[in-house]
Amino acid sequence: MEFGGRYKMSAPRARVWDALNDPEMLKAAIPGCHLIAWSGPETLDLEIKVNLGVMQPTFKGELILSNIVPAVSYTLSGRGKGGLLGLAEGSADVSLADLGEDTLLTFTANGGASGQVMKMGKAIIGSSAQRIIDGFFERFGTAAGVEVTPLPGENP
């Protein structure tokens, strides 16, 4: 499954970058996040309870940052186990660009699941993933004290 999005953030790029790398900010922004903490210079441990409608599994795993260009971009890769429900994994390329005094955040992501989670069907998983993404940016803006505006199309 592939996802993507573009968001205008009413803050300078350096401030958005700092917020994207602050575990407390991320914990406040990720729906269902119980734990997120640096476990290494480019690795975060994560525990998140995901609402899949009829089930609400807790996934435990790690996020790894790579291809880091400070205040510009990185790749975020994650893998989490949901007990008997199986495995979820994905990656996202995140980039920031100046947009006047604001910041343009663009991301492309892909992910997948195996085990009982996959048997639920891609439609349920896809809508849950999109709900998490939408919830993340809404809550991120609130936690960071910035206005976040989704942008359609190719050009801001």
Helices and strands as residue ranges (DSSP letters): E 2-9, H 13-20, H 23-29, E 33-40, E 43-49, E 58-69, E 73-81, G 83-85, E 87-99, E 102-114, H 116-119, H 122-144, E 148-150
